[in-house]
Amino acid sequence: MDDKLNYQVSEMEDKLKRLTAELDILNLQVIAVEKNILILKGEATVVEQAVATMTKNSGWLYKVITAGFVTAIIGFVVAGGLKP
């Protein structure tokens, strides 16, 4: 009876060691995933800031382009327009 108990304890210890090793591997994988998520969040923040900056600056770009077209039309009319 004592041998059977020792065998069962030994088997349980082996299982515990294997499970502990698997748990350590899973913990390392979770840490790696968390790091990647933090990196992606940082990159997303940078992209959001860049898009916000581009959106702010695009208003001026539209104004400059519109002013260029208006100036071209005025210059075309002043130069004589469509004379036959």
Buried (B, 14 or more C-beta within 10 A) or exposed (E): EEEEEEEEEEEEEEEEEEEEEEEEEEEEEEEEEEEEEEEEEEEEEEEEEEEEEEEEEEEEEEEEEEEEEEEEEEEEEEEEEEEE
